[in-house]
Amino acid sequence: MTEELKNTIRTRLASQKTNAKVEEIKNELLTQITPQTNLEELAKKYGILFKESEYFSLETPLPEIGFNLKFYNYAFRLKPGEFSEAIENQGGYIFLKVKDKKPAYIPEFKEVQDKVEEELKKEKAEKLAQAEAEKILEELKDKGWEELIKELNLTPFSTELIPRTGYLPGIGKSEAFIQTGFSLPPQQIAPSPVRTERGFVILRLEEKASIDEEAFEKEKEDFRKKILSQKQQEYFEKWFAELKKRANLQSNLEKLQLRLNR
């Protein structure tokens, strides 16, 4: 057995133990949460993250949540003081308690100026990251994968075998990553950088595994539910993208950029 295979097995076993522990804590929390529960104290007891958000809307979702349809369904449906069920998100679970709500309104530009500036900085940083990834990809045409990684002092990240659906540990949710990865033959590098929630990646497929037909039959119903959930999520993201277009955020960014360049 090679050392690489041993490391792969260790990683998978560690991941399975982590997932089992997450499920165990989730089930314990479900038995303890009541309308009178203090979430901050409960989080300290189990050593898990507690966070109180600012006011948010569908036009300005929470960065740490992303486009989680179930989360926002609960956030806008629940009344102050009410709890959600366990909401799966990025490899874990969220318990949401609504503290307060206020009616929607159109803010003055001064109120959102900082956020617009932040969006502009993010846009510039994204373009720089893409350009750097494309430069590295160009260098790979003349040098080997291992040689260039060593030369640039990069630390590649390898996923476990992943399905076509779901959240990707260390990467996030990326339809482009999945589609590109499954289209490549083993040991081949994607022809262009792939955009993900956490930036651009240079993707190389290590291996593919055939479907376990027997296991698929046993898990077919769960698979159907996951596909349905994924389609709902995709619809939500497309709807949200259209909402942002109607909000004319790009126009504000351009105005601010002109103002900063004067």
Secondary structure in CASP SS format (residue, H / E / C, confidence):
PFRMAT SS
TARGET T0000
AUTHOR 0000-0000-0000
METHOD secondary structure of the structure
MODEL  1
M C 1.00
T C 1.00
E H 1.00
E H 1.00
L H 1.00
K H 1.00
N H 1.00
T H 1.00
I H 1.00
R H 1.00
T H 1.00
R H 1.00
L H 1.00
A H 1.00
S H 1.00
Q H 1.00
K H 1.00
T H 1.00
N H 1.00
A H 1.00
K H 1.00
V H 1.00
E H 1.00
E H 1.00
I H 1.00
K H 1.00
N H 1.00
E H 1.00
L H 1.00
L H 1.00
T H 1.00
Q H 1.00
I C 1.00
T C 1.00
P C 1.00
Q C 1.00
T C 1.00
N C 1.00
L H 1.00
E H 1.00
E H 1.00
L H 1.00
A H 1.00
K H 1.00
K H 1.00
Y H 1.00
G C 1.00
I C 1.00
L C 1.00
F C 1.00
K C 1.00
E C 1.00
S C 1.00
E C 1.00
Y C 1.00
F C 1.00
S C 1.00
L C 1.00
E C 1.00
T C 1.00
P C 1.00
L C 1.00
P C 1.00
E C 1.00
I C 1.00
G C 1.00
F C 1.00
N C 1.00
L H 1.00
K H 1.00
F H 1.00
Y H 1.00
N H 1.00
Y H 1.00
A H 1.00
F H 1.00
R H 1.00
L C 1.00
K C 1.00
P C 1.00
G C 1.00
E C 1.00
F E 1.00
S C 1.00
E C 1.00
A C 1.00
I E 1.00
E E 1.00
N E 1.00
Q C 1.00
G C 1.00
G E 1.00
Y E 1.00
I E 1.00
F C 1.00
L C 1.00
K E 1.00
V C 1.00
K C 1.00
D C 1.00
K C 1.00
K C 1.00
P C 1.00
A C 1.00
Y C 1.00
I C 1.00
P C 1.00
E C 1.00
F H 1.00
K H 1.00
E H 1.00
V H 1.00
Q H 1.00
D H 1.00
K H 1.00
V H 1.00
E H 1.00
E H 1.00
E H 1.00
L H 1.00
K H 1.00
K H 1.00
E H 1.00
K H 1.00
A H 1.00
E H 1.00
K H 1.00
L H 1.00
A H 1.00
Q H 1.00
A H 1.00
E H 1.00
A H 1.00
E H 1.00
K H 1.00
I H 1.00
L H 1.00
E H 1.00
E H 1.00
L C 1.00
K C 1.00
D C 1.00
K C 1.00
G C 1.00
W H 1.00
E H 1.00
E H 1.00
L H 1.00
I H 1.00
K H 1.00
E H 1.00
L H 1.00
N C 1.00
L C 1.00
T C 1.00
P C 1.00
F C 1.00
S C 1.00
T C 1.00
E C 1.00
L C 1.00
I C 1.00
P C 1.00
R C 1.00
T C 1.00
G C 1.00
Y C 1.00
L E 1.00
P C 1.00
G C 1.00
I C 1.00
G E 1.00
K C 1.00
S C 1.00
E H 1.00
A H 1.00
F H 1.00
I H 1.00
Q H 1.00
T H 1.00
G H 1.00
F H 1.00
S H 1.00
L C 1.00
P C 1.00
P C 1.00
Q C 1.00
Q C 1.00
I E 1.00
A C 1.00
P C 1.00
S C 1.00
P C 1.00
V E 1.00
R E 1.00
T E 1.00
E C 1.00
R C 1.00
G E 1.00
F E 1.00
V E 1.00
I C 1.00
L C 1.00
R E 1.00
L C 1.00
E C 1.00
E C 1.00
K C 1.00
A C 1.00
S C 1.00
I C 1.00
D C 1.00
E H 1.00
E H 1.00
A H 1.00
F H 1.00
E H 1.00
K H 1.00
E C 1.00
K H 1.00
E H 1.00
D H 1.00
F H 1.00
R H 1.00
K H 1.00
K H 1.00
I H 1.00
L H 1.00
S H 1.00
Q H 1.00
K H 1.00
Q H 1.00
Q H 1.00
E H 1.00
Y H 1.00
F H 1.00
E H 1.00
K H 1.00
W H 1.00
F H 1.00
A H 1.00
E H 1.00
L H 1.00
K H 1.00
K H 1.00
R H 1.00
A C 1.00
N C 1.00
L H 1.00
Q H 1.00
S H 1.00
N H 1.00
L H 1.00
E H 1.00
K H 1.00
L H 1.00
Q H 1.00
L H 1.00
R H 1.00
L H 1.00
N H 1.00
R C 1.00
END
